[in-house]
């Protein structure tokens, strides 16, 4: 049979969940797994005949999680092992993105998009990525204003990265994208961009334009 253990993760913000087994009897082969509140497997770990099994996960959604301990050799796990869980809040950085569009009425029409990224906090943001999905039927004319940014044009997308850190209340150098279109329409092209970082973002509603 398996042993199951419940632990609660707060429902506000992201958390680091560390779960580990120790004091495993010599020769025992135990495995450890973590399941979401909905019952889906998140991760499993186990090293045969080891003295410690551990899992470290980032959890963005709170609720009652479960840890499972079992032996692949069959039978009940021994009662002498110990299981411990530590739940630690992670820093969060609320990134926001805005876009300004300018149209130059040339024969082929030039569209200039200016992207602005700033951090609403409370923690600094690092390894920031902006992905711009280009409209169809345009010619990529380049990116400017790249102070601290590195950008690549890959097919129908432009991917820009900034190492950070971007402190709370700060903004990055604007990115300026130039596109050429052969359409004579007067409306703006449907250009979509999104920003993210490696730090947990508590509000992703302001990460995308339009």
C-alpha positions in Angstrom: 0.0 0.0 0.0 0.9 3.6 -0.4 1.3 6.3 2.3 -0.4 9.6 1.5 0.2 13.0 3.2 -1.6 16.2 2.8 -0.1 19.7 3.0 -1.6 23.1 2.3 -0.1 25.8 0.0 -1.4 29.4 0.5 -3.6 30.7 -2.3 -1.8 34.0 -2.7 1.3 34.2 -4.8 3.9 31.6 -5.9 5.6 29.3 -3.5 8.6 27.0 -3.4 7.5 23.5 -2.1 10.3 21.3 -0.7 9.4 17.8 0.3 11.9 15.2 1.4 12.2 11.8 3.0 15.0 10.9 5.4 15.8 8.3 8.1 15.0 5.6 5.4 16.0 2.1 6.7 19.0 0.5 5.0 18.1 -1.5 2.0 14.6 0.1 1.6 13.6 1.4 -1.8 11.1 4.3 -1.4 9.7 6.7 -3.9 8.2 10.1 -3.4 5.6 12.0 -5.6 3.7 15.2 -5.4 0.1 15.6 -6.7 -2.0 18.7 -7.4 -5.3 19.4 -5.6 -7.0 18.0 -8.7 -5.1 14.8 -8.4 -2.6 15.2 -11.3 1.0 14.1 -10.9 3.4 17.0 -10.7 6.7 15.2 -10.1 8.3 12.0 -8.8 11.7 11.2 -7.5 13.5 8.3 -5.9 16.9 6.8 -5.7 17.1 3.1 -4.7 18.9 2.4 -1.4 19.5 6.1 -0.7 19.3 7.9 2.6 17.2 10.8 1.3 14.6 11.4 -1.4 13.6 15.0 -2.2 11.5 17.1 -4.5 11.6 20.9 -5.0 8.8 22.5 -7.0 7.5 25.9 -7.8 3.7 26.1 -7.2 1.7 29.0 -8.6 -1.7 27.9 -7.4 -2.6 27.3 -3.8 -4.7 24.6 -2.2 -4.4 21.1 -0.6 -1.6 19.1 -2.2 -0.7 15.5 -1.6 2.6 13.7 -1.2 2.7 10.0 -1.9 5.3 7.5 -0.6 5.5 4.0 -1.9 7.9 1.1 -2.6 8.3 -0.3 -6.1 9.2 -3.6 -4.5 5.6 -3.9 -3.2 4.3 -4.1 0.3 3.9 -1.3 2.8 6.6 1.3 3.4 8.3 1.0 6.7 7.0 3.2 9.4 10.4 4.4 10.5 11.0 6.9 7.7 10.3 10.6 8.1 8.6 13.0 5.6 9.0 16.7 5.8 7.5 19.6 3.8 8.5 23.2 3.7 6.5 25.9 1.8 8.2 29.2 1.2 6.8 32.3 -0.5 8.6 33.3 -3.7 9.3 36.9 -4.8 6.9 38.4 -7.3 7.3 41.1 -9.9 4.3 42.6 -11.7 5.5 43.5 -15.2 3.4 45.7 -17.4 3.6 46.4 -21.2 2.3 49.2 -23.3 2.6 49.9 -27.0 2.4 53.1 -29.1 1.9 52.9 -32.9 2.9 55.4 -35.5 2.0 55.1 -39.2 4.1 56.8 -41.9 2.1 57.3 -45.2 4.7 56.1 -47.7 3.8 54.1 -50.8 4.4 50.9 -48.9 3.3 52.2 -45.5 5.6 52.0 -42.6 4.3 51.0 -39.2 6.5 51.9 -36.1 5.7 50.2 -32.8 7.2 51.4 -29.6 7.1 49.0 -26.6 7.5 50.1 -23.0 8.2 47.6 -20.2 8.1 48.6 -16.5 7.9 46.8 -13.2 5.2 47.4 -10.7 6.9 45.3 -8.1 7.3 44.4 -5.3 10.4 42.5 -6.2 13.0 43.1 -9.0 12.4 41.3 -12.3 15.1 39.3 -14.0 15.6 37.6 -17.4 12.9 39.5 -19.1 11.5 38.3 -22.5 9.3 40.2 -24.9 7.8 38.2 -27.8 6.1 40.0 -30.6 3.9 38.0 -33.0 4.1 39.8 -36.3 1.1 40.4 -38.5 0.9 38.5 -41.8 1.9 40.2 -45.0 4.6 42.5 -43.6 8.3 42.9 -44.1 10.4 43.1 -40.9 12.4 46.3 -40.9 14.4 45.9 -37.8 14.5 46.9 -34.1 16.1 49.9 -32.6 16.5 51.3 -29.0 18.2 48.1 -27.9 20.0 49.3 -24.8 20.5 46.2 -22.8 18.2 44.1 -25.1 19.2 41.4 -27.5 16.6 40.6 -30.3 16.2 37.9 -32.9 13.8 37.7 -35.8 12.5 34.1 -36.1 9.9 33.5 -38.7 6.8 35.4 -37.8 8.1 36.5 -34.4 10.6 38.9 -32.8 12.0 37.7 -29.5 13.8 40.2 -27.3 15.6 39.4 -24.1 16.9 41.6 -21.3 19.0 40.2 -18.3 17.7 42.7 -15.8 17.4 43.3 -13.0 14.5 45.7 -13.4 13.8 47.3 -10.1 10.4 48.1 -8.7 9.1 51.3 -10.3 11.7 51.1 -13.1 11.3 50.8 -16.8 13.5 49.5 -19.6 14.7 51.3 -22.7 11.9 51.3 -25.2 12.0 48.8 -28.1 11.1 50.3 -31.5 9.9 47.8 -34.2 9.6 48.9 -37.8 7.4 47.0 -40.2 6.7 47.6 -43.9 3.3 46.7 -45.4 2.1 46.8 -49.0 -1.5 47.3 -47.9 -3.1 50.7 -48.5 -5.5 50.3 -45.7 -5.6 53.1 -43.1 -6.2 50.9 -40.0 -3.4 49.6 -37.8 -1.9 46.1 -38.3 -3.0 43.6 -35.6 0.4 43.3 -33.9 0.5 41.3 -30.6 3.3 41.3 -28.0 3.7 39.8 -24.6 6.3 40.3 -21.8 7.4 37.9 -19.1 10.3 37.2 -16.7 11.6 34.4 -14.6 10.1 35.9 -11.5 6.5 35.1 -10.6 4.1 37.6 -12.0 0.9 38.0 -9.8 -1.1 39.9 -12.5 -0.6 38.7 -16.2 -3.5 40.8 -17.4 -1.2 43.8 -18.1 1.5 41.7 -19.8 0.1 41.7 -23.3 -0.8 44.3 -26.0 -3.1 45.0 -27.6 
